[in-house]
Amino acid sequence: MPPSPLALVLIWILAGIQLVSAAPLGITFPADAGVADVTQAPYHAVPDGKTDCTAAIQKALDEKRSLIYLPNGTYLVSDTLRWGAGKSKGSAWKRQILQGQSENGVTIKLADTTSGFNDAAQPKPVIWTGQAPAQRFRNGIRNLTVETGKGNAGAIGVQFIANNQGGMHHVTLRSRAMAAAPSGSISATPMNRDRA
C-alpha cells in the first residue's frame, strides 16, 4: 500500500528540516534578494580579521538597510556599530537586522586595546541598537559572535533594545578580557522599565 499524501508531506518536511540543520555553510541569500552583503559593493568589507571593517558595516547601517548580511569571516572593528538614525525622528534606530551567515563562522571582533573601550567605569558597546525608552521595532541580531578583544576592559558586546518584535538569536558574546578584568567586558541592561 503506498503512503498517504499526509505521510509524504511529513516525510518531505522532516527531510527538509534535516537538510537545513545539517548545512555546513549556514544561511545564504540569492544575489537578487535585496540584502546588503557587506562584502560586496558599495561596502567592500574584508572579513580577514586584519582589515578594519567598521566603515563598511556602518555605511550599510547608516543607509538604513533592513537586512545587513555578513558572510562567514572575522570582521575587525575599531568603534561602535550604531543602528542608523534615519531621516526623521520616527525612523531612528529601528527595523534593522544584522544577519551573520553562521554563529560560529561570523565574528565581529573589536580590535585589541581600542581607544575609547579601555575604561570599565565608562562602558562602551561594540554594537548599539538605539536608546531607551523609545519604539525600536523589529531590531535583530542573528547568527554571529561578538568578541570584545583584549585590553578593552570597558567594552560591552551588545547594547540591544527592541520593542514589540525583535530579538537576538544564535548570538555568542565572547570576552578575552574577562580573566584580567572580570568587572566589565559583557553586560546587559533591562529591556522594559517602568516610567515615573
C-alpha positions, 0 to 999 in steps of 0.5 A: 500500500503506498503512503498517504499524501499526509505521510509524504508531506511529513516525510518531505518536511522532516527531510527538509528540516534535516537538510537545513540543520545539517548545512555546513555553510549556514544561511545564504541569500540569492544575489537578487534578494535585496540584502546588503552583503557587506562584502560586496559593493558599495561596502567592500568589507574584508572579513580577514580579521586584519582589515578594519571593517567598521566603515563598511558595516556602518555605511550599510547601517547608516543607509538604513538597510533592513537586512545587513548580511555578513558572510562567514569571516572575522570582521575587525572593528575599531568603534561602535556599530550604531543602528542608523538614525534615519531621516526623521525622528520616527525612523531612528534606530529601528527595523534593522537586522544584522544577519551573520551567515553562521554563529560560529563562522561570523565574528565581529571582533573589536580590535585589541586595546581600542581607544575609547573601550579601555575604561570599565567605569565608562562602558562602551558597546561594540554594537548599539541598537538605539536608546531607551525608552523609545519604539525600536521595532523589529531590531535583530541580531542573528547568527554571529559572535561578538568578541570584545578583544583584549585590553578593552576592559570597558567594552560591552558586546551588545547594547540591544533594545527592541520593542514589540518584535525583535530579538537576538538569536544564535548570538555568542558574546565572547570576552578575552578580557574577562580573566584580567578584568572580570568587572566589565567586558559583557553586560546587559541592561533591562529591556522594559522599565517602568516610567515615573 
